[in-house]
Amino acid sequence: AGTTYAFRARIADAAGKHGKASAARRFVLASSAPATRAAVVTLALAQPTVREDGTAKLSYTFSRTGPTTAALKVNYIIAGTARLSGTVSDPADYAITGSTSTAARRRVTFAAGSNTATVVIDAIKDSRVEPDETVALRLTTGATYTIGTTTAVTGTITNDDPANQIKESTSRQARI
């Protein structure tokens, strides 16, 4: 799209003598819309540590700058020592909400008009004595956004099971 202009030219020589007027010419001045800039996505964690048996959750906030008129899907991966899935003998360490997909590759969606999206990690209480466990989220590339936070954002689930609990339990079993 653009605007059409018509013009006639009359050329003069160095002495100022004008020649014959040219035929009308038309040209289109194209107007281009400014290039849409890609959203820049960042990732943050307000409370980096939660207790395994507590009510607090690891709440990862994804933020975007730039256009918000359309929904935006952002890819990320999960790493760390805590486990999302488990078995009967070794259960999962946390549950996740606000995300789609399975396994380590995941996606979060910004609603149209919104500049934030949240993924919540909820620690699952167990009775195993174990070291503190980590959950690290890292943004991965996508065609419709630029990564603003280039490093992993890590939260920690602190163990709530005292080490002496196993010693007492083992001692009792040994006497039976």
Disulfide bonds with the S-S distance in Angstrom:
none
